[in-house]
């Protein structure tokens, strides 16, 4: 698991020195794509459901100890668990699932935004918890972005009655980006850090990814 988290997914573009001369973050820092508007985000629990089958066993293992076994230093563990008390209260499986999500998805969102500097960038979190899984799992935001809640098998991931008002809000942002180059909420900047949080009640907040600060510093 540690190598999977550290190295990332096995399938993806490879830096070959020709078509892709350098890693993505380095390219962004060099200004590649700076003239393009970008909306970037993640669901709050992209990877959490992978540990659902282990909930029973993991409840006997302290999360702090398990994070240590995964290579997280003591001070980082303390800050991370403190910043994620609401998730930690749901049990070890929930907080470890959130940690994997943060390492592989949510910290990368912030790193990409930082690498783009002053380029037009908007960040979001999809926080609405699916009744089918009890959290905002991987790909849950997709039918909301495309406003296709009534399509076949959407209920498998979003439940029988996903909120149409939320799809209206998310889809409006997607259309706004395409038509005007602006999804309709404040741009992210390194000083303000505005994030759109899509939930039952959608809001714009500052420091929307404060829960991952310990991992960004570590």
C-alpha positions as CSV (number, residue, x, y, z in Angstrom):
1,X,0.0,0.0,0.0
2,X,2.8,2.4,0.8
3,X,4.4,2.0,-2.6
4,X,1.0,2.4,-4.3
5,X,0.4,5.7,-2.4
6,X,4.0,7.0,-3.0
7,X,4.3,6.0,-6.7
8,X,0.7,6.6,-7.8
9,X,-1.4,4.6,-10.3
10,X,0.5,2.3,-12.6
11,X,-1.4,3.4,-15.7
12,X,-0.8,6.9,-17.0
13,X,1.3,9.1,-19.3
14,X,5.0,8.4,-19.1
15,X,7.8,11.0,-19.4
16,X,9.7,9.9,-22.5
17,X,11.8,13.0,-23.1
18,X,10.1,13.7,-26.4
19,X,6.3,13.9,-26.3
20,X,6.4,14.5,-22.6
21,X,9.7,16.1,-21.7
22,X,9.1,16.5,-18.0
23,X,6.7,15.7,-15.2
24,X,3.3,17.6,-15.2
25,X,4.0,19.8,-12.1
26,X,7.3,20.9,-13.6
27,X,5.6,21.8,-16.8
28,X,2.9,23.8,-15.0
29,X,5.5,25.7,-13.0
30,X,7.2,26.6,-16.3
31,X,4.0,28.1,-17.5
32,X,2.6,25.4,-19.7
33,X,-1.2,25.8,-20.0
34,X,-1.2,29.1,-18.1
35,X,-3.3,30.7,-20.9
36,X,-6.1,28.1,-20.3
37,X,-8.8,28.4,-17.6
38,X,-8.8,25.3,-15.3
39,X,-11.4,24.0,-12.9
40,X,-9.9,21.3,-10.7
41,X,-11.2,19.4,-7.7
42,X,-11.9,16.0,-6.1
43,X,-14.6,14.2,-4.1
44,X,-13.9,14.2,-0.4
45,X,-13.5,10.4,-0.2
46,X,-12.1,9.3,-3.6
47,X,-10.5,6.2,-2.2
48,X,-12.4,5.5,1.0
49,X,-14.7,2.8,-0.2
50,X,-11.7,0.6,-1.0
51,X,-11.5,0.0,2.8
52,X,-15.2,-0.7,3.4
53,X,-14.7,-4.5,3.6
54,X,-12.0,-4.0,6.2
55,X,-14.0,-1.7,8.6
56,X,-14.6,-4.5,11.1
57,X,-10.9,-5.5,11.4
58,X,-9.5,-1.9,11.3
59,X,-11.7,-0.7,14.2
60,X,-9.3,-2.6,16.5
61,X,-6.2,-0.8,15.2
62,X,-5.5,2.8,16.3
63,X,-5.4,5.2,13.4
64,X,-2.3,7.0,14.7
65,X,-0.3,3.7,14.9
66,X,-1.4,2.6,11.4
67,X,-0.5,6.0,9.9
68,X,2.9,5.6,11.4
69,X,3.3,2.1,9.8
70,X,2.4,3.9,6.5
71,X,5.4,6.2,6.9
72,X,3.7,9.3,8.3
73,X,6.0,11.1,10.8
74,X,4.8,11.7,14.3
75,X,4.2,15.5,14.1
76,X,2.5,15.1,10.8
77,X,0.2,12.4,12.2
78,X,-0.8,14.6,15.1
79,X,-1.6,17.6,12.9
80,X,-3.4,15.5,10.3
81,X,-5.6,13.7,12.8
82,X,-6.4,17.0,14.6
83,X,-7.4,18.7,11.3
84,X,-9.6,15.7,10.4
85,X,-11.3,15.0,13.7
86,X,-14.7,14.7,12.1
87,X,-13.5,11.9,9.8
88,X,-11.5,10.2,12.6
89,X,-14.6,9.9,14.7
90,X,-16.1,7.6,12.0
91,X,-13.4,5.1,12.7
92,X,-10.0,3.9,11.5
93,X,-11.2,2.8,8.0
94,X,-12.7,6.2,7.4
95,X,-9.6,8.2,8.4
96,X,-7.2,5.9,6.5
97,X,-9.4,6.0,3.5
98,X,-9.3,9.8,3.7
99,X,-5.6,9.8,4.1
100,X,-5.1,7.8,0.9
101,X,-7.6,10.1,-0.8
102,X,-5.6,13.1,0.4
103,X,-2.2,11.7,-0.6
104,X,-3.3,10.7,-4.1
105,X,-6.0,13.3,-5.0
106,X,-6.6,16.3,-2.7
107,X,-3.0,17.3,-2.1
108,X,-2.4,17.1,-5.8
109,X,-5.2,19.5,-6.4
110,X,-3.5,22.1,-4.2
111,X,-0.1,21.4,-5.7
112,X,-1.4,21.9,-9.3
113,X,-3.1,25.2,-8.3
114,X,0.2,26.4,-6.7
115,X,2.2,25.3,-9.7
116,X,-0.1,27.4,-12.0
117,X,0.6,30.5,-10.0
118,X,-1.5,33.4,-11.3
119,X,-3.1,31.4,-14.2
120,X,-6.9,31.3,-14.0
121,X,-7.7,28.4,-11.7
122,X,-10.8,27.5,-9.8
123,X,-10.9,24.7,-7.2
124,X,-13.8,22.7,-5.9
125,X,-14.6,20.0,-3.4
126,X,-17.5,17.6,-3.9
127,X,-18.6,16.9,-0.4
128,X,-22.1,15.6,-0.8
129,X,-22.3,12.1,0.7
130,X,-23.9,9.4,-1.4
131,X,-26.6,7.5,0.6
132,X,-25.3,4.4,-1.2
133,X,-21.8,4.7,0.4
134,X,-22.1,7.2,3.2
135,X,-19.4,9.4,1.7
136,X,-18.5,11.4,-1.4
137,X,-16.8,8.5,-3.3
138,X,-14.8,8.4,-6.5
139,X,-16.7,9.5,-9.6
140,X,-19.8,10.6,-7.6
141,X,-19.4,14.1,-9.0
142,X,-19.5,13.0,-12.7
143,X,-23.4,12.6,-13.1
144,X,-23.8,16.0,-11.4
145,X,-21.3,17.7,-13.8
146,X,-23.1,16.3,-16.8
147,X,-26.6,16.8,-15.2
148,X,-27.6,13.2,-16.0
149,X,-29.0,12.0,-12.6
150,X,-31.8,10.2,-14.3
151,X,-29.6,8.0,-16.5
152,X,-29.3,4.2,-16.1
153,X,-27.2,3.0,-13.1
154,X,-26.6,6.4,-11.7
155,X,-28.6,5.3,-8.7
156,X,-25.9,2.7,-8.0
157,X,-23.5,5.4,-7.0
158,X,-25.8,8.3,-6.1
159,X,-28.8,6.6,-4.5
160,X,-32.5,6.7,-5.6
161,X,-33.0,10.4,-5.1
162,X,-29.9,12.5,-5.8
163,X,-30.5,16.2,-5.3
164,X,-31.3,17.9,-8.6
165,X,-30.5,21.3,-7.2
166,X,-26.9,20.2,-6.7
167,X,-26.7,18.9,-10.3
168,X,-28.0,22.3,-11.4
169,X,-25.2,24.1,-9.4
170,X,-22.4,21.8,-10.6
171,X,-23.5,21.7,-14.2
172,X,-24.0,25.5,-14.3
173,X,-20.3,25.8,-13.2
174,X,-19.2,23.5,-16.0
175,X,-21.2,25.3,-18.6
176,X,-19.9,28.6,-17.4
177,X,-16.3,27.5,-17.8
178,X,-17.0,26.4,-21.4
179,X,-18.9,29.4,-22.4
180,X,-17.2,32.3,-20.5
181,X,-14.0,30.8,-19.1
182,X,-15.4,31.3,-15.6
183,X,-17.4,28.7,-13.6
184,X,-19.0,31.5,-11.5
185,X,-17.2,31.2,-8.1
186,X,-14.1,33.1,-6.9
187,X,-10.8,32.2,-8.5
188,X,-8.2,30.4,-6.3
189,X,-5.2,32.4,-5.4
190,X,-2.3,31.5,-3.2
191,X,-3.3,34.2,-0.7
192,X,-7.0,33.7,-0.6
193,X,-7.4,30.0,-1.4
194,X,-11.1,30.1,-2.3
195,X,-12.8,26.8,-2.8
196,X,-16.3,25.9,-4.0
197,X,-17.7,23.2,-1.8
198,X,-20.6,21.3,-3.4
199,X,-22.9,19.8,-0.8
200,X,-26.6,19.9,0.2
201,X,-25.9,23.6,0.8
202,X,-23.1,24.8,-1.6
203,X,-20.7,27.4,-0.3
204,X,-17.5,29.2,-1.1
205,X,-14.9,29.0,1.6
206,X,-11.3,30.0,2.1
207,X,-8.7,27.4,3.0
208,X,-11.0,24.7,1.7
209,X,-8.3,22.1,1.8
210,X,-6.9,23.0,5.2
211,X,-7.3,19.3,6.2
212,X,-4.3,18.4,4.0
213,X,-1.9,21.1,5.2
214,X,0.1,18.6,7.2
215,X,0.6,16.5,4.2
216,X,1.6,19.4,2.0
217,X,4.2,20.5,4.6
218,X,5.6,17.0,5.1
